[in-house]
């Protein structure tokens, strides 16, 4: 059926030449049979999710809906089977996806052909609806069109299937990158290239990008580009907030945008379409084979696809140049306006875009994949990390925990009790100079068991405390710590005795002075003992001895109550350090 292949090329050519009459954009791309299957699968899963189900659809349901869709858009009689449930909602979701992505399918082109063709030069009806239905259903062999690429020398049936599957996925990635250069709104192309090669952008990152695009009512690629540009050029006042979910994927999204920028730079700087197309394909091939060995299936598929695309770009450029020289009217998409500011620079890459669109149109005319399970199932060849190329898996949001634990009730109760148990505080090891630290407040047991003289008893009628005999002699019990003025008075008296005139009572005076000196030294020792007893801490390295569990009472000294109560509470060990520097 070589005539059918040529007729379909005529339909697409007429559409590309006159699409500016019916479409808002001249860079609208075309979905082939495989792309239409993917979009239909997404539309059915979305409708099922809206009806309260899961974002999942069976392969048999997709094939049934595909038959209904072809007959409906070709205006053919409906099938003998019953009408598909929720078909109107599925058709609405399908058309909405195409419009949002600035794309059309082959059925839309076929329906617009009568409106766009010229009566004098174009044939009336090159393809009949029945022929179009048979072609898209996969029941008709068509020559003259690019067939699904299959390796020439497979070793076995299993290797033939795997190699064909890998090469189909690799070629789809090449065409998706080139499609983004032509149509930045193509969400299908963005989904196939966002994490190929691996950029650490898995399902969660794609879900965050999808939600950002829905909130801004824009495409996936434009949502990513606007976020990265705001990070790079926005500044402090215009940069996205730290709570933005895309903040977690800045590096991967920046790498993706940077690679597209490199492709666009090649597109605008190289004027020759053949050379430019070869450089674009080589750049895509370099990122796909990076880090892979030559024995890898992806490496071999990328090498073969690169060679095929380079040769086809060169042929298409030669054909377009010959047709332009013969007719004298070279028409290409995105024609710059005469009043445009960048009128001179807007021509950069225009001829290359025209060649790329012709290449993508030929890829859209490719016959549908025979094995729909390889195209639509979740078991796809791995091209990036741990993620496959299945569109349904990629568009499905990751599962969110509902809060229901699968653990038994006994385990959940025990884990809850473990959380409610008080945790033991870590013991702090202090150095020998711990007295210089201002610690937090003492524990409650130390405050109650070892009160200082400045604390007032909380109970008016305290229980009588059992009296214990003093451990010191009478002289030390009668001594009370004196103030600084009394110390000065004693020192002045001592100086007066030492400098007084000698007399017959020198021996008596000397003995008296020695007696006073001994008493003074004894008073100093009593002071140190008194200060240490006020601290109730004993040695720095020994814990204080606990008292018997009796009622708490505070012993208030009988003398100098006002003086002792007015003193400030000392830090543990400060009394020793102060007395040491006084000597």
SULZI-V227436 format. One record per backbone hydrogen bond with DSSP energy under -0.5 kcal/mol. CO is the residue of the C=O (numbers start at 1). NH is the residue of the N-H. Records with the same first field share a line. If there is no record, write none. Layout:
BEGIN
CO: NH + NH
END
This chain:
BEGIN
1: 5
2: 6
3: 7
4: 8
5: 9
6: 10
7: 11
8: 12
9: 13
10: 14
11: 15
12: 16
13: 17
14: 18
15: 19
18: 21
19: 22 + 23
25: 28
29: 104
30: 32
31: 106
32: 36
33: 37
34: 38
35: 39
36: 40
37: 41
38: 42
39: 43
40: 44
41: 45
42: 46
43: 47
44: 48
45: 49
46: 50
47: 51
48: 53
49: 52
54: 56
58: 62
59: 63
60: 64
61: 65
62: 66
63: 67
64: 68
65: 69
66: 70
67: 71
68: 72
69: 73
70: 74
71: 76
72: 75
84: 87
86: 90
87: 91
88: 92
89: 93
90: 94
91: 95
92: 96
93: 97
94: 98
95: 99
96: 100
97: 101
98: 103
99: 102
102: 29
104: 31
105: 109
106: 110
107: 111
108: 112
109: 113
112: 116
113: 117
118: 122
128: 132
129: 133
130: 134
131: 135
132: 136
133: 137
134: 138 + 139 + 140
135: 138
140: 142
146: 367
156: 160
157: 161
158: 162
159: 163
160: 164
161: 165
162: 166
163: 167
164: 168
165: 169
166: 170
167: 171
168: 172
169: 173
170: 174
171: 175
172: 176
173: 177
174: 178
175: 179
176: 180
177: 181
178: 182
179: 183
183: 186
185: 187
186: 190
187: 191
188: 192
189: 193
190: 194
193: 196
200: 202
202: 206
203: 207
204: 208
205: 209
206: 210
207: 211
208: 212
209: 213
210: 214
211: 215
212: 216
213: 217 + 218
219: 223
220: 224
221: 225
222: 226
223: 227
224: 228
225: 229
226: 230
227: 231
228: 232
229: 233
230: 234
234: 238
235: 239
241: 244
244: 247
245: 248
246: 249
247: 250
249: 253
250: 254
251: 255
252: 256
253: 257
254: 258
255: 259
256: 260
257: 261
258: 262
259: 263
260: 264
261: 265
262: 266
263: 267
264: 268
265: 269
266: 270
269: 271
271: 273
272: 276
273: 277
274: 278
275: 279
276: 280
277: 281
278: 282
279: 283
280: 284
281: 285
282: 286
283: 287
284: 288
285: 289
286: 290
289: 292
293: 296
296: 300
297: 301
298: 302
299: 303
300: 304
301: 305
302: 306
303: 307
304: 308
305: 309
306: 310
307: 311
308: 312
309: 313
310: 314
311: 315
312: 316
313: 317
314: 318
315: 319
316: 320
317: 321
318: 322
319: 323
320: 324
321: 325
322: 326
323: 327
324: 328
328: 330
329: 331
337: 340
340: 343
342: 346
344: 347
345: 348
347: 350
349: 353
350: 354
351: 355
352: 356
353: 357
354: 358
355: 359
356: 360
357: 361
358: 362
359: 363
360: 364
361: 365
363: 366
364: 33
366: 33
370: 372
371: 374 + 375
372: 376
373: 377
378: 380
381: 383
384: 387
387: 383 + 384
390: 394
391: 395
392: 396
403: 405
408: 412
409: 413
410: 414
411: 415
412: 416
413: 417
414: 418
415: 419
416: 420
417: 421
427: 429
428: 430
431: 434
433: 436
434: 437
437: 439
443: 447
444: 448
445: 449
446: 450
452: 455
460: 462
473: 477
474: 478
475: 479
483: 487
484: 488
485: 489
486: 490
487: 491
488: 492
489: 493
490: 494
491: 495
492: 496
493: 497
494: 498
495: 499
496: 500
503: 506
504: 507
505: 509
506: 510
507: 511
508: 512
509: 513
510: 514
511: 515
512: 516
513: 517
514: 518
515: 519
516: 520
517: 521
518: 522
519: 523
520: 524
521: 525
522: 526
523: 527
524: 528
525: 529
526: 530
527: 531
528: 532
529: 533
530: 534
531: 535
532: 536 + 537
548: 550
554: 556
555: 557
560: 564
561: 565
562: 566
563: 567
564: 567
571: 574
573: 577
574: 578
575: 579
576: 580
577: 581
578: 582
579: 583
END
